[in-house]
């Protein structure tokens, strides 16, 4: 009887580890790498927008003097476009395609 109880306990512990602990570890790893990747992409986007601003300010004489605010407006509009495209892709994502495929 005691041996059966120990065997049952061992099977239960192994089942709990396989079905709950390991998937949670895998999910945590997925989330951490997703956050790190998002931070790198965001930092890269900020640097590209800053580079676009400096390019506009340095290359075109039209943007000096009373028109010095135009590069900022152009980069702000570009930033809004990038954010809109990113949001659209996140909302449109793979989940809807998978949902359609299962129907």
TAFEN-V985689 format. One record per pair of residues at least 24 apart in sequence whose C-alpha atoms are under 8 Angstrom apart, sorted by sequence separation. I is the first residue (numbers start at 0). GAP is how many residues later the second one is. D is the distance in whole Angstrom. If there is no record, write none. Layout:
i->I gap->GAP d->D
i->I gap->GAP d->D
This chain:
i->48 gap->26 d->6
i->48 gap->29 d->8
i->48 gap->30 d->7
